[in-house]
Amino acid sequence: MKFMPALKIGSPKEKIILGLDIGTSAIKFAKLRFTKGGVELCRIGIEPLQAGLEPILKNIIKDQNIKKANISVCGPSTIIRYVNFPKMTAQELAQSLKFEAQKHIPFSVSEVNLDAAILKSDLADNKMLVMLAAIKKDFLAARLKLIESAGFSVSNVDIDSVALINAFNFNYTKEDLPQAKSIALLNIGSSFSNLSILEEGMPHLSRDIQVAGNNFTQKLEDGLEIDFKSAEALKFTSPDKEKAQKITQGLESMLSSLAAEVRTSFDYYESQGTLSVAKIFLSGAGSIFPGFKDLLANILGIEVEYWDPLRKIKVSEEVDAQKIKMQLPRLAVAIGIALHS
């Protein structure tokens, strides 16, 4: 795990990084080229997992001519905590991490891979704010075995929330955001939704929510009496008024469940400090159903908008920018993973 408030650009040596976002329904990948002049997207794609993981990964190796990749993980085998520690150096934190972390995570430290990042070192009472991240070793080992059996070697492992934060912070500055307010990143995946709350680019809360895209698709499948594949295809349609109303009705009950989880997180965060959450930035495959954004905004009473993970990344001529425009919300995690260079 690595947290980057801003990616440092300027190395004279060109570097190519592939980010693999392996979800439950598809693999999303982003291939970035880092040069002295900035970052360029040279390839990007979404591969459904119908054929199985290993053959798809082997095809990506062949097509992209690259055998190293960054990955990320999420779900109940991962955890992020934001904790006030006694002020210390990064070296001292590394030395005391296992002892300090055991007070704050629900797993035994012997069962997890741990990492930490100092977010603020100037808190009152000689304290500092630290982000703790833990991934269960057995879960990570199984994931690495699958990926490496296809021929990849893994360079870095992130947690989805961290990858999203990195992608967002690379593309958006403080000037782009509400002043004296916090914002939330909400990524709706197939099985999990990732929520993070940021103050001036620094995260203060991250969690995974088990209300996600598959729940919405199944609700539409039942309500419209269509199969799962047809319900998924509704994401990319412009429905007539009657069908749009049925989609809204199908989404509303599941969105209310998601919104309740989001509101609970906002209330907890706002009870800890002085700032309130002013805006949600939305991404993820499960968020692109017609009317999703506006319905969520109405339920929560807060501004919601999609964000652009390629806002400050040059797009190569090899990439059909118009073709991927509709798919961009699905690719935010993969881009964030690849930005971990």
PAZAVO-607338 format. One record per residue (C-alpha): residue in three letters; x, y, z. Coordinates in steps of 0.25 Angstrom, whole numbers, padded with zeros to 4 digits, always signed. Layout:
ALAXYZ...
! end
This chain:
MET+0000+0000+0000LYS+0005+0014-0003PHE-0002+0027-0002MET+0002+0039-0011PRO-0004+0053-0008ALA+0002+0056-0022LEU+0010+0048-0032LYS+0024+0053-0035ILE+0027+0055-0049GLY+0040+0058-0056SER+0049+0046-0056PRO+0057+0046-0069LYS+0055+0031-0070GLU+0042+0026-0077LYS+0034+0016-0070ILE+0022+0008-0073ILE+0013+0003-0062LEU+0001-0006-0064GLY-0010-0006-0054LEU-0019-0018-0052ASP-0033-0016-0046ILE-0038-0031-0044GLY-0053-0030-0040THR-0063-0041-0039SER-0069-0039-0053ALA-0058-0033-0061ILE-0043-0029-0061LYS-0040-0014-0064PHE-0026-0010-0068ALA-0019+0003-0071LYS-0005+0004-0077LEU+0002+0017-0074ARG+0015+0023-0079PHE+0022+0032-0070THR+0032+0042-0076LYS+0039+0055-0072GLY+0027+0062-0079GLY+0016+0055-0071VAL+0007+0043-0071GLU+0001+0037-0084LEU-0010+0026-0085CYS-0005+0017-0096ARG-0015+0005-0094ILE-0028+0003-0086GLY-0038-0008-0086ILE-0049-0016-0079GLU-0049-0032-0081PRO-0061-0039-0076LEU-0058-0051-0067GLN-0066-0061-0075ALA-0054-0069-0080GLY-0047-0070-0066LEU-0036-0061-0060GLU-0024-0068-0065PRO-0026-0068-0080ILE-0030-0054-0079LEU-0018-0050-0072LYS-0009-0058-0082ASN-0016-0050-0093ILE-0013-0037-0087ILE+0002-0041-0085LYS+0002-0044-0100ASP-0006-0032-0105GLN+0001-0022-0096ASN+0015-0028-0097ILE+0017-0026-0082LYS+0019-0036-0070LYS+0019-0027-0058ALA+0007-0021-0052ASN+0001-0014-0040ILE-0011-0019-0034SER-0021-0015-0023VAL-0031-0023-0014CYS-0043-0019-0006GLY-0054-0026+0003PRO-0054-0032+0017SER-0040-0037+0017THR-0035-0023+0016ILE-0036-0011+0025ILE-0032+0003+0026ARG-0032+0011+0039TYR-0029+0026+0042VAL-0022+0027+0055ASN-0015+0038+0064PHE-0001+0033+0068PRO+0009+0039+0077LYS+0018+0048+0068MET+0030+0040+0063THR+0038+0039+0050ALA+0035+0030+0038GLN+0046+0021+0043GLU+0041+0020+0057LEU+0027+0017+0052ALA+0032+0006+0043GLN+0039+0000+0056SER+0027+0001+0065LEU+0016-0002+0054LYS+0012-0016+0059PHE+0011-0012+0073GLU+0003+0000+0070ALA-0006-0006+0059GLN-0011-0017+0068LYS-0019-0007+0076HIS-0027-0003+0064ILE-0029-0014+0055PRO-0038-0027+0057PHE-0028-0037+0052SER-0016-0042+0058VAL-0003-0035+0053SER+0003-0049+0050GLU-0009-0051+0040VAL-0007-0039+0032ASN+0002-0031+0023LEU+0003-0017+0029ASP+0006-0003+0024ALA+0005+0011+0029ALA+0006+0026+0024ILE+0007+0038+0032LEU-0003+0048+0027LYS-0002+0060+0037SER+0010+0061+0046ASP+0005+0074+0053LEU-0007+0071+0062ALA-0009+0076+0076ASP-0003+0069+0088ASN+0009+0064+0080LYS+0001+0055+0072MET+0001+0051+0057LEU-0010+0045+0048VAL-0006+0032+0042MET-0013+0023+0031LEU-0012+0008+0035ALA-0015-0002+0024ALA-0015-0017+0026ILE-0018-0029+0016LYS-0020-0043+0021LYS-0008-0051+0017ASP-0015-0064+0013PHE-0025-0055+0004LEU-0013-0048-0003ALA-0005-0060-0005ALA-0017-0067-0012ARG-0019-0055-0021LEU-0004-0054-0024LYS-0003-0069-0027LEU-0014-0067-0038ILE-0008-0055-0044GLU+0006-0061-0044SER+0001-0074-0050ALA-0003-0066-0062GLY+0011-0061-0064PHE+0010-0047-0057SER+0020-0043-0046VAL+0013-0033-0037SER+0021-0020-0034ASN+0011-0013-0024VAL-0001-0016-0016ASP-0011-0005-0013ILE-0025-0005-0006ASP-0036+0000-0016SER-0039+0012-0007VAL-0025+0016-0007ALA-0024+0014-0022LEU-0036+0023-0024ILE-0031+0034-0015ASN-0018+0034-0023ALA-0025+0035-0036PHE-0034+0046-0031ASN-0023+0054-0025PHE-0014+0053-0037ASN-0026+0059-0046TYR-0032+0069-0036THR-0026+0080-0028LYS-0032+0088-0016GLU-0036+0099-0025ASP-0045+0089-0032LEU-0053+0086-0019PRO-0062+0092-0009GLN-0055+0102+0000ALA-0055+0099+0015LYS-0062+0086+0013SER-0059+0071+0011ILE-0063+0063-0001ALA-0066+0048-0002LEU-0061+0038-0013LEU-0072+0027-0015ASN-0068+0016-0025ILE-0079+0005-0028GLY-0072-0008-0032SER-0079-0021-0035SER-0078-0027-0021PHE-0074-0015-0012SER-0075+0000-0012ASN-0063+0008-0007LEU-0065+0020+0001SER-0054+0030+0005ILE-0056+0044+0011LEU-0045+0054+0008GLU-0041+0067+0015GLU-0032+0076+0005GLY-0028+0063-0002MET-0024+0055+0011PRO-0033+0043+0014HIS-0040+0043+0028LEU-0049+0031+0026SER-0050+0019+0017ARG-0059+0007+0017ASP-0065-0004+0008ILE-0080-0005+0007GLN-0086-0018+0003VAL-0097-0011-0005ALA-0092-0011-0019GLY-0095-0012-0034ASN-0099-0026-0034ASN-0110-0023-0024PHE-0115-0012-0034THR-0115-0021-0046GLN-0122-0032-0038LYS-0133-0022-0034LEU-0135-0018-0048GLU-0135-0033-0053ASP-0146-0036-0044GLY-0154-0023-0046LEU-0153-0023-0061GLU-0154-0038-0062ILE-0142-0039-0071ASP-0129-0047-0070PHE-0116-0042-0063LYS-0109-0039-0076SER-0121-0031-0081ALA-0121-0023-0067GLU-0106-0020-0068ALA-0108-0015-0082LEU-0118-0004-0077LYS-0105+0004-0073PHE-0102+0007-0087THR-0116+0010-0092SER-0124+0023-0093PRO-0138+0018-0089ASP-0151+0024-0093LYS-0159+0031-0082GLU-0167+0018-0077LYS-0155+0009-0076ALA-0147+0020-0069GLN-0158+0021-0059LYS-0157+0006-0057ILE-0142+0007-0055THR-0143+0018-0045GLN-0153+0010-0037GLY-0144-0003-0038LEU-0132+0005-0033GLU-0139+0013-0022SER-0140+0003-0011MET-0125-0002-0013LEU-0120+0012-0014SER-0127+0015-0001SER-0120+0004+0006LEU-0106+0009+0000ALA-0110+0024+0004ALA-0113+0019+0018GLU-0099+0013+0019VAL-0093+0026+0013ARG-0100+0035+0023THR-0096+0027+0035SER-0082+0029+0030PHE-0084+0044+0028ASP-0090+0045+0042TYR-0079+0038+0049TYR-0068+0046+0041GLU-0075+0060+0044SER-0077+0056+0059GLN-0061+0055+0060GLY-0058+0069+0054THR-0063+0083+0049LEU-0064+0080+0034SER-0076+0074+0027VAL-0077+0066+0014ALA-0081+0076+0003LYS-0080+0067-0010ILE-0079+0053-0014PHE-0070+0049-0026LEU-0076+0036-0033SER-0069+0025-0040GLY-0070+0010-0043ALA-0078+0001-0052GLY-0090+0000-0043SER-0092+0015-0043ILE-0095+0017-0058PHE-0109+0013-0059PRO-0118+0024-0065GLY-0123+0033-0054PHE-0113+0027-0043LYS-0106+0040-0040ASP-0118+0049-0039LEU-0126+0039-0030LEU-0114+0037-0021ALA-0113+0052-0019ASN-0128+0054-0016ILE-0128+0043-0006LEU-0116+0049+0001GLY-0119+0063-0001ILE-0104+0066-0006GLU-0098+0069-0019VAL-0093+0057-0027GLU-0085+0057-0040TYR-0076+0047-0048TRP-0061+0050-0048ASP-0051+0048-0059PRO-0039+0039-0056LEU-0032+0044-0068ARG-0034+0059-0066LYS-0019+0062-0065ILE-0014+0050-0073LYS-0011+0051-0088VAL-0018+0040-0096SER-0009+0034-0107GLU-0014+0033-0121GLU-0014+0018-0120VAL-0026+0019-0110ASP-0040+0023-0116ALA-0044+0034-0106GLN-0058+0035-0110LYS-0060+0020-0109ILE-0055+0019-0095LYS-0063+0032-0090MET-0075+0024-0085GLN-0067+0014-0078LEU-0058+0023-0071PRO-0065+0022-0057ARG-0062+0007-0058LEU-0047+0010-0060ALA-0044+0019-0048VAL-0038+0008-0040ALA-0029+0002-0051ILE-0023+0016-0054GLY-0021+0019-0039ILE-0013+0005-0038ALA-0005+0009-0050LEU-0001+0023-0044HIS+0006+0016-0033SER+0019+0017-0039
! end
